[in-house]
């Protein structure tokens, strides 16, 4: 007995027609999940690695690194666009008009899905290129430093390039407003690029304290000076 007879293929054709639109909606939903997965990879890479503002790279590279933001958002919108119902007008009493309206809707659905599939491919390519470029760029040597008094201690805190040798000097003022050094030490910035110096004081300072942080970039010497002013008596 031939199982694949005319009745079998008619039933197969009927099922294929009934599922033709739903299958593309389900495929678009899977593409949407893929876009969200790609977005998670992109955001995690920049959160763990660095940010666009902290990258030292030519403008074309920065554009390439930013491009997935645009392509992934557009692709996500296209996934929703593909799954939206297609407007069709026909007379429900005339089978030929129903068939024509269905075929037009199916063609639009197929066209939308193909564009969404292409956009997903472009998003994946741009994301791969961005992550590949990210491994070759360098972070800017952003430096920040602040000094303040907290709980009878002078705190020097800041961000410096890792492995930098930093010399911190603290000076007070005497009655003639001359600087009197009372602390100096050299530190090596750790891998987390954070510098923290704490110096406990026996009593609150009566004059301004000058905190100087010095380091070298190549043969060039750099320095940051912070002034801690004494609290005014009530």
Helices and strands as residue ranges (DSSP letters): H 6-48, G 52-54, E 55-56, H 59-83, H 95-134, E 138-139, E 144-149, E 153-159, E 165-173, E 179-188, E 194-200, E 209-217, E 220-228
